[in-house]
Amino acid sequence: MSSNPDHHATLADVVRVLDRHYPPGTAESWDSVGLVSGDPAQPVRKVLLAVDPVDAVVDEAIAWGADLVFVHHPLLLKGVHSVAATTFKGALLHKLIRSGIALYNAHTNADAAAGGVAEGLAAAVGLVDLEPLVALASEPLDKHVVFVPVDDAGRLVDALAAAGAGAIGEYTRCAWQTTGEGTFTPSDAASPAIGRAGEPSAVVEARVEMVAPRALRRAVIEAMRAAHPYEEPAFDVLELARWDGPTGIGRVGRLAEPTTLRGFAERVARALPPTPQGVRFAGDPAGRVERVAVVGGSGDSLFDAVRGAGVDAYLTADLRHHPASEQRERAEFEAGPDRPAVPYLVDVAHYASEWPWLAQAATDLRTSLEITGTTVETRVSTLRTDPWTDRVSSPDHVPPSEGTAP
């Protein structure tokens, strides 16, 4: 690990950091995330962050001298059989490779992550006290229970910790111990570390308990056997119950000061990049809004979770006619004298809902690399990659069609 502040990271260094912030294992099964192109050994001095891997973004990266383009949306979401430059995606990859620029994307894994897309959107519109809309289950854990002579307990704890057990939050080598008496009688074929073959033995033993990720079970057991003085150690592996973790799809939070639906929509419009679509909302413009759910990108598949969260408004993108209409009809049907027709809907452009995350992603990348003694320069692209270019507003009065009586 270098302590030289001018030491630049390699692409492998950057990928390790990004994979830690946005674990690939949390991506949806259909998704494509991670390094798309680039040599892990190449130096990375400049990283351009953007929502979409489009030609204009690549041109910006080339002009700025970037070594890596870090985007949200995948370039190659579905399997391909060719990346020939005769296709628009192949041509983009060829341009990147010729320019020595790597490409990496974090998609649904960034949607769910702490400091990810949903939290970026929530922070941009002023939400506090955030929690996941749909929480991901916590990492599956085992509890390893091992019985060992008291004098060997410390060495055993060290061995299990080195294999990955006993890490809880910001703490390592976490273990619990108590003592008791263990009894055994070795057979004539045994080679006991304590006692003699054929004779009953009693030993003061420590019961050592440590938790570890279930994925490390084999490694932890092997480390325990290697460190244990007994020929046949006594141990248990217990699978712990899982619970909701701190990350997941979307976020729910509250506004520090309640506002109206129109006031909230205006706040969203000020916070997000301008797009031809602007900000649409459905519901009573004067309705009270305090508790809000947000999902960056397309979010109309999550209406059940939104209703269950008990929010006043739901901010997302790409709301389709039928799901939005049915949601509002249901809200009106279930409303009563003391219950407003919530949740109200606030719909923005897909690109705009995901862009606020990039600034936090850039900061997290720089900070994490600085800890390792390396430096990288970041830039958030301000190119509007929303595919829509303009809008014509409908007139207040639509004249009758030709040939129709006034």
C-alpha positions as CSV (number, residue, x, y, z in Angstrom):
1,M,0.0,0.0,0.0
2,S,1.5,3.3,-1.1
3,S,1.7,6.3,1.1
4,N,2.6,8.6,-1.8
5,P,-0.3,11.0,-2.4
6,D,0.7,11.2,-6.1
7,H,0.4,7.5,-6.6
8,H,-2.3,6.7,-9.1
9,A,-4.7,3.8,-8.9
10,T,-4.9,0.9,-11.3
11,L,-8.2,-0.1,-12.9
12,A,-8.1,-3.2,-10.6
13,D,-7.8,-0.9,-7.6
14,V,-10.8,1.2,-8.7
15,V,-12.9,-1.9,-9.5
16,R,-12.3,-3.3,-6.0
17,V,-13.5,-0.1,-4.5
18,L,-16.6,0.1,-6.7
19,D,-17.4,-3.5,-6.1
20,R,-17.2,-2.9,-2.4
21,H,-19.6,0.1,-2.6
22,Y,-22.0,-1.6,-5.0
23,P,-21.6,-5.3,-4.4
24,P,-22.3,-7.2,-7.7
25,G,-24.1,-9.9,-5.7
26,T,-26.9,-7.5,-4.8
27,A,-27.8,-6.9,-8.5
28,E,-31.0,-8.4,-9.9
29,S,-30.5,-11.8,-11.5
30,W,-31.3,-10.3,-15.0
31,D,-28.9,-7.5,-14.7
32,S,-25.4,-6.9,-16.1
33,V,-23.0,-5.1,-13.8
34,G,-19.2,-4.6,-13.3
35,L,-16.3,-4.1,-15.6
36,V,-17.3,-4.1,-19.3
37,S,-13.9,-3.3,-20.9
38,G,-10.4,-2.3,-19.8
39,D,-7.1,-3.7,-18.7
40,P,-7.0,-4.2,-14.9
41,A,-3.3,-3.1,-14.9
42,Q,-3.9,0.2,-16.6
43,P,-3.5,3.4,-14.5
44,V,-6.6,5.4,-13.7
45,R,-6.1,9.1,-13.1
46,K,-9.4,10.5,-14.3
47,V,-12.9,9.0,-14.0
48,L,-15.9,10.4,-15.7
49,L,-19.3,9.6,-14.2
50,A,-22.5,9.6,-16.2
51,V,-26.0,7.9,-16.2
52,D,-25.8,6.5,-19.8
53,P,-23.1,4.9,-21.9
54,V,-23.8,7.0,-25.0
55,D,-21.6,8.4,-27.7
56,A,-21.7,11.9,-26.4
57,V,-20.5,10.8,-23.0
58,V,-17.6,8.8,-24.6
59,D,-16.6,11.9,-26.6
60,E,-16.6,14.0,-23.4
61,A,-14.4,11.3,-21.8
62,I,-11.9,11.4,-24.7
63,A,-11.8,15.2,-24.7
64,W,-11.2,15.4,-20.9
65,G,-8.6,12.6,-21.0
66,A,-10.5,10.2,-18.8
67,D,-9.1,6.7,-18.2
68,L,-12.5,5.2,-17.0
69,V,-16.1,5.9,-17.7
70,F,-18.3,4.9,-14.8
71,V,-22.0,4.7,-15.7
72,H,-25.2,3.6,-14.2
73,H,-26.9,1.9,-17.2
74,P,-25.4,-1.2,-18.8
75,L,-24.2,-0.9,-22.4
76,L,-24.5,-4.7,-22.8
77,L,-27.5,-5.7,-20.8
78,K,-28.4,-8.7,-22.9
79,G,-26.0,-11.3,-24.3
80,V,-24.4,-10.4,-27.6
81,H,-22.6,-12.4,-30.3
82,S,-20.6,-9.6,-31.8
83,V,-19.1,-6.3,-30.8
84,A,-18.1,-5.4,-34.4
85,A,-17.8,-1.7,-35.1
86,T,-20.6,-2.2,-37.7
87,T,-23.1,-2.0,-34.8
88,F,-23.6,1.1,-32.7
89,K,-22.7,-0.6,-29.4
90,G,-19.7,-2.3,-31.0
91,A,-18.5,1.1,-32.4
92,L,-18.8,2.6,-29.0
93,L,-16.7,-0.1,-27.4
94,H,-14.1,0.2,-30.2
95,K,-13.9,4.0,-29.6
96,L,-13.3,3.4,-25.9
97,I,-10.7,0.7,-26.4
98,R,-8.8,2.8,-29.0
99,S,-8.7,5.7,-26.6
100,G,-7.5,3.5,-23.7
101,I,-10.7,4.2,-21.7
102,A,-12.2,1.5,-19.6
103,L,-16.0,1.1,-19.0
104,Y,-17.7,0.1,-15.7
105,N,-21.3,0.1,-14.7
106,A,-23.3,-0.3,-11.5
107,H,-27.0,-0.7,-12.1
108,T,-29.5,-2.4,-9.8
109,N,-26.6,-3.0,-7.3
110,A,-26.2,0.8,-7.2
111,D,-30.0,1.2,-6.9
112,A,-30.0,-0.7,-3.6
113,A,-26.7,0.3,-2.1
114,A,-26.0,2.7,0.8
115,G,-25.1,6.0,-0.8
116,G,-26.6,4.7,-4.0
117,V,-29.2,5.9,-6.6
118,A,-32.2,5.9,-4.3
119,E,-30.4,7.7,-1.5
120,G,-29.0,10.3,-4.0
121,L,-32.6,11.0,-5.2
122,A,-33.9,11.2,-1.6
123,A,-31.2,13.6,-0.5
124,A,-31.7,15.8,-3.5
125,V,-35.4,16.4,-2.7
126,G,-34.7,16.9,1.0
127,L,-35.8,13.7,2.7
128,V,-34.4,12.7,6.0
129,D,-34.6,9.6,8.3
130,L,-34.3,7.2,5.4
131,E,-35.1,3.5,5.3
132,P,-35.4,1.1,2.4
133,L,-38.7,0.8,0.7
134,V,-38.1,-2.9,0.0
135,A,-35.2,-4.0,2.3
136,L,-32.7,-6.6,1.2
137,A,-32.3,-9.5,3.6
138,S,-29.2,-9.3,5.7
139,E,-26.2,-11.5,4.7
140,P,-26.8,-15.1,5.8
141,L,-24.7,-15.9,8.9
142,D,-23.5,-19.0,10.8
143,K,-22.6,-19.2,14.5
144,H,-19.6,-21.4,15.0
145,V,-19.5,-23.0,18.5
146,V,-16.3,-24.8,19.3
147,F,-15.2,-26.6,22.5
148,V,-11.4,-26.3,23.2
149,P,-9.1,-26.5,26.2
150,V,-9.0,-23.2,28.0
151,D,-5.3,-22.6,27.3
152,D,-5.9,-22.9,23.5
153,A,-8.9,-20.7,23.3
154,G,-7.1,-17.5,22.4
155,R,-5.2,-19.2,19.6
156,L,-8.4,-20.7,18.2
157,V,-10.1,-17.3,18.3
158,D,-7.2,-15.8,16.3
159,A,-7.4,-18.6,13.7
160,L,-11.2,-18.2,13.2
161,A,-10.9,-14.4,13.0
162,A,-8.2,-14.8,10.3
163,A,-10.6,-17.0,8.3
164,G,-13.3,-14.3,8.5
165,A,-15.3,-15.1,11.6
166,G,-16.0,-12.6,14.4
167,A,-16.5,-9.5,12.2
168,I,-19.5,-7.5,13.3
169,G,-19.9,-4.0,11.9
170,E,-16.7,-2.0,12.7
171,Y,-15.5,-4.7,15.2
172,T,-13.3,-7.7,14.5
173,R,-12.3,-10.8,16.5
174,C,-15.7,-10.8,18.3
175,A,-16.2,-13.9,20.4
176,W,-18.0,-15.1,23.4
177,Q,-16.6,-17.7,25.8
178,T,-17.6,-19.6,28.9
179,T,-16.1,-22.6,30.6
180,G,-17.2,-26.1,31.6
181,E,-16.0,-29.7,31.9
182,G,-15.6,-31.9,28.8
183,T,-15.3,-35.7,29.2
184,F,-14.2,-38.3,26.8
185,T,-12.6,-41.8,26.6
186,P,-10.2,-42.3,23.7
187,S,-10.2,-45.7,21.9
188,D,-7.1,-47.9,21.6
189,A,-6.7,-46.6,18.0
190,A,-6.9,-42.9,19.0
191,S,-4.0,-40.5,19.4
192,P,-5.3,-38.1,22.1
193,A,-3.7,-34.8,22.7
194,I,-4.9,-35.1,26.3
195,G,-5.3,-38.3,28.3
196,R,-4.6,-41.9,27.5
197,A,-6.2,-44.5,25.2
198,G,-8.9,-46.5,27.1
199,E,-9.0,-44.2,30.1
200,P,-11.8,-41.7,30.8
201,S,-10.6,-38.0,30.8
202,A,-12.1,-34.8,32.1
203,V,-10.8,-31.4,30.8
204,V,-11.7,-27.8,31.6
205,E,-12.8,-26.5,28.2
206,A,-13.9,-23.1,26.8
207,R,-17.0,-22.9,24.7
208,V,-16.1,-20.4,22.0
209,E,-18.8,-18.8,19.9
210,M,-18.2,-16.6,16.8
211,V,-20.4,-15.6,13.9
212,A,-19.2,-15.7,10.2
213,P,-20.8,-15.3,6.8
214,R,-22.3,-18.5,5.6
215,A,-20.2,-18.3,2.4
216,L,-17.1,-18.7,4.6
217,R,-18.3,-21.8,6.3
218,R,-15.8,-24.2,4.8
219,A,-12.8,-21.9,5.3
220,V,-13.8,-21.3,9.0
221,I,-14.2,-25.0,9.7
222,E,-10.8,-25.8,8.0
223,A,-9.1,-23.0,10.1
224,M,-10.7,-24.4,13.3
225,R,-9.5,-27.9,12.6
226,A,-6.0,-26.7,11.8
227,A,-5.8,-24.7,15.0
228,H,-7.5,-27.1,17.4
229,P,-5.3,-29.4,19.5
230,Y,-7.8,-32.3,19.4
231,E,-7.7,-35.1,16.9
232,E,-11.5,-34.9,16.7
233,P,-12.7,-31.4,17.9
234,A,-16.3,-31.0,19.1
235,F,-18.1,-28.2,17.3
236,D,-21.5,-27.0,16.1
237,V,-22.5,-24.8,13.1
238,L,-25.8,-23.0,13.7
239,E,-27.6,-21.2,10.9
240,L,-28.8,-17.8,12.2
241,A,-32.2,-16.3,11.3
242,R,-32.0,-13.6,8.6
243,W,-33.5,-10.1,9.1
244,D,-34.0,-7.0,6.9
245,G,-30.7,-5.3,6.2
246,P,-30.1,-1.5,5.9
247,T,-30.1,-1.5,2.1
248,G,-32.6,-2.3,-0.5
249,I,-34.8,-1.0,-3.4
250,G,-36.0,2.6,-3.0
251,R,-36.0,4.7,0.1
252,V,-38.7,6.1,2.4
253,G,-38.2,9.3,4.4
254,R,-39.8,12.5,5.5
255,L,-39.5,16.1,4.7
256,A,-38.2,18.3,7.5
257,E,-41.2,20.6,6.9
258,P,-44.4,19.3,5.4
259,T,-45.6,20.9,2.1
260,T,-48.3,20.6,-0.5
261,L,-48.2,18.2,-3.4
262,R,-47.7,21.1,-5.8
263,G,-45.0,22.5,-3.4
264,F,-43.2,19.1,-3.4
265,A,-43.4,18.8,-7.2
266,E,-41.9,22.3,-7.5
267,R,-39.1,21.3,-5.1
268,V,-38.4,18.2,-7.2
269,A,-38.2,20.4,-10.3
270,R,-35.6,22.6,-8.7
271,A,-33.6,19.7,-7.5
272,L,-33.3,17.6,-10.6
273,P,-31.8,18.3,-14.0
274,P,-34.3,19.9,-16.4
275,T,-35.8,17.7,-19.0
276,P,-38.5,18.3,-21.6
277,Q,-40.9,16.1,-19.6
278,G,-40.5,18.2,-16.5
279,V,-42.3,17.0,-13.4
280,R,-45.8,15.6,-13.6
281,F,-48.0,14.9,-10.5
282,A,-51.3,13.2,-9.8
283,G,-53.5,14.1,-6.9
284,D,-54.8,17.1,-5.0
285,P,-52.3,20.0,-5.6
286,A,-53.1,21.2,-2.1
287,G,-52.8,17.8,-0.5
288,R,-50.3,17.5,2.5
289,V,-47.0,15.8,1.8
290,E,-44.6,14.8,4.5
291,R,-43.7,11.1,4.2
292,V,-42.4,10.2,0.8
293,A,-41.1,7.1,-1.0
294,V,-38.6,7.4,-3.9
295,V,-37.3,5.0,-6.5
296,G,-34.8,6.1,-9.1
297,G,-35.7,4.9,-12.6
298,S,-38.8,2.9,-13.5
299,G,-40.9,2.4,-10.4
300,D,-44.4,1.5,-11.2
301,S,-43.8,-2.2,-10.3
302,L,-43.5,-1.2,-6.6
303,F,-46.9,0.2,-5.9
304,D,-47.8,-2.5,-3.4
305,A,-44.7,-1.7,-1.3
306,V,-45.4,2.1,-1.6
307,R,-49.0,1.6,-0.3
308,G,-47.6,-0.6,2.5
309,A,-45.1,2.1,3.5
310,G,-48.0,4.6,4.3
311,V,-46.5,7.5,2.4
312,D,-48.2,10.7,1.2
313,A,-46.4,10.8,-2.1
314,Y,-44.3,8.6,-4.4
315,L,-41.6,10.0,-6.5
316,T,-40.3,7.9,-9.4
317,A,-39.9,7.8,-13.2
318,D,-41.5,6.2,-16.2
319,L,-45.0,5.9,-14.8
320,R,-47.2,4.2,-17.4
321,H,-50.8,5.1,-18.0
322,H,-52.6,2.0,-16.7
323,P,-50.6,1.4,-13.5
324,A,-50.8,5.1,-12.6
325,S,-54.5,5.3,-13.4
326,E,-55.3,2.2,-11.3
327,Q,-53.2,3.5,-8.4
328,R,-55.0,6.8,-8.3
329,E,-58.4,5.1,-8.7
330,R,-57.6,2.8,-5.8
331,A,-56.5,5.7,-3.7
332,E,-59.7,7.6,-4.4
333,F,-61.8,4.6,-3.7
334,E,-60.1,3.9,-0.3
335,A,-60.1,7.6,0.8
336,G,-62.5,8.6,3.5
337,P,-63.4,11.6,5.6
338,D,-60.2,11.3,7.7
339,R,-58.1,9.7,5.0
340,P,-56.8,11.6,1.9
341,A,-56.5,9.9,-1.4
342,V,-52.8,9.0,-1.1
343,P,-50.2,8.1,-2.2
344,Y,-50.0,11.0,-4.6
345,L,-47.8,10.4,-7.6
346,V,-44.8,12.5,-8.8
347,D,-43.3,11.4,-12.1
348,V,-40.0,12.6,-13.6
349,A,-37.7,11.6,-16.4
350,H,-35.7,8.4,-15.9
351,Y,-32.4,10.1,-16.5
352,A,-33.2,12.9,-14.1
353,S,-34.1,10.6,-11.2
354,E,-30.8,8.8,-11.3
355,W,-28.4,11.7,-12.0
356,P,-28.2,13.1,-8.4
357,W,-26.4,9.9,-7.2
358,L,-23.4,10.6,-9.3
359,A,-21.9,13.3,-7.1
360,Q,-22.0,11.0,-4.0
361,A,-20.5,8.2,-6.1
362,A,-17.6,10.4,-7.2
363,T,-17.0,11.5,-3.6
364,D,-17.1,7.9,-2.3
365,L,-14.7,6.7,-4.9
366,R,-12.1,9.5,-4.2
367,T,-12.3,9.0,-0.5
368,S,-12.0,5.2,-0.6
369,L,-8.9,5.5,-2.8
370,E,-7.3,8.2,-0.7
371,I,-7.4,5.8,2.3
372,T,-5.2,3.4,0.3
373,G,-2.8,6.2,-0.6
374,T,-3.9,6.7,-4.2
375,T,-5.5,9.6,-5.9
376,V,-8.0,9.9,-8.7
377,E,-9.7,12.9,-10.3
378,T,-13.5,12.7,-10.9
379,R,-15.9,14.6,-13.0
380,V,-19.7,14.2,-13.2
381,S,-21.0,14.7,-16.7
382,T,-23.6,17.3,-17.0
383,L,-24.6,16.2,-20.5
384,R,-28.4,15.6,-20.7
385,T,-28.7,12.0,-21.8
386,D,-32.5,12.0,-21.6
387,P,-33.6,10.7,-25.0
388,W,-36.4,13.3,-25.4
389,T,-35.3,16.6,-27.0
390,D,-38.3,18.9,-26.7
391,R,-42.0,19.1,-25.9
392,V,-45.0,21.0,-27.3
393,S,-47.6,21.8,-24.7
394,S,-51.2,21.1,-25.5
395,P,-53.3,24.3,-25.9
396,D,-55.9,25.0,-23.2
397,H,-58.7,24.7,-25.8
398,V,-58.5,22.0,-28.5
399,P,-60.6,23.1,-31.5
400,P,-63.0,20.6,-33.0
401,S,-61.7,18.5,-35.8
402,E,-62.4,19.5,-39.4
403,G,-65.9,18.7,-40.4
404,T,-67.3,18.5,-36.9
405,A,-70.0,20.9,-35.8
406,P,-68.9,23.5,-33.2
